[in-house]
Each structure stands twice: as C-alpha cells, then as structure tokens.
C-alpha cells in the first residue's frame, strides 16, 4: 500500500469492543472502523450484535472448510448496526508473517449495509450513503491492522499505520483507478464483479450484492481467486 504524508484518519467506536482512540476525521465522513482494525481478543465474541442487524451477513461459502470466527460489528450514532466482519482460517496477529515469518492463512469478510443518503437520528443533518468504497475502505484498513513491515520499530508503527490508513481511504475512493483490477467471484452462487488489488501485505476486494449489502474482504496466505461468498444462515458455524 502507498504511503502518504497527508492528515491522519479518524474512526468512531464500534459497539461490542473499545477500539483505540483515533483523531477525528478531517475531510471525509466515514463509517466507524470495525474490529478488523484491532486484533481479535482471545475471548470469543457472541452473535448478539450480528443478530440485531436488519441486513444479511456474509462469509465464505461452503467450499471453505476451515475455522470460522466472529469479529465485531460497527454501529451508527443511533445504535443501529451498520457493518461488521467474520473471520476465516488462522486468526491473524498484528505483527503477522510480514514481521515474524510465521505463515498465516486467513480471509476476513466485511458486510456493509446498503444505505441511501438519510437524515441523522437527531434530524440536524444528512448521513453519507454507504457504497462499494465504504466496503473497500473497511477492508483495506482492516488488512493494515494485521500488517507490520519488516524491521519497523514498535514506536514508529502508529505513524506508519495512520499514513497507510489514509492511503487506503484514498484508494477506496478511486475504485476505477489503475491500482484496482476486476475479479469475478460467486456470491450466493451468482458470478459477481469485484474490485481487487494486491500489495505486499495481502489482498483486498470490494463489490455489491443483489441482496442489498456491499461486501469487502481482505486476506493473506489464501488466494482470493478461489473463494466464494454466501449469506450466513447459522452463526453456530462461527466459534
């Protein structure tokens, strides 16, 4: 991912865990950054937050037979669930294989509710509509949270992460740019186009479904070309 020297990106808290404090957004209103941007704690999260959503959740389809685990949901100012993530494969660490050399194989699927421009809960403003770019931003920043460049000191990583997270937003805001290619993957069995890109840290993709949600995904050690997505009917498969 590219490095930029522009202002840092802020986030809003998700509903089921406390995320590290970040500076306030500078220019772009954005979705709250979800658990993909923080290491998953050892204690498993429950499906409670997911079940409060009024949209379908997605994960890898039945062709994937490895471990599945819940991450975290993100909420709006009115408490409604707006997005969240489900994990598949090895639970990644913040340092990950980039720094440790230990092989990690994982894919995280981000589901974002498709919302048009709408009034804020207090009636004083208009909230930004979600889009494929929203899913791309959450996926890109999520991958960064599990990336640690070789030979980077711990004290420098926060600055690096701030810079790279803003670069991820700029890339997500330009899905027609040369950084992205097109990849067709099955969603509920139907071929669906996705925006796709790779970096030294892994891959990121984003697209929309016919069921009214936007999908993002990121991973490392697992090929994006061989995956498919399906709506989650039973959270019992997710530990």
Secondary structure, DSSP 8 states (H G I E B T S, - for coil): -----S--------SSS--------SS-------GGGS---SS---SHHHHT-SS--EEE-TT--S-EEEEEEEE-TTS-EEEEEEEEES---SSHHHHH-----EEEEEEEE---SEE-TTSSSEE----HHHHHHHHHHHHHHT---TT--HHHHHHHHHHHHHHHHHHHT-TTSTT-EEEEEEETTEEEEEEEEEETTEEEEEEE-TTSEEEEEEEESS-GGG--EEE-S-GGG--
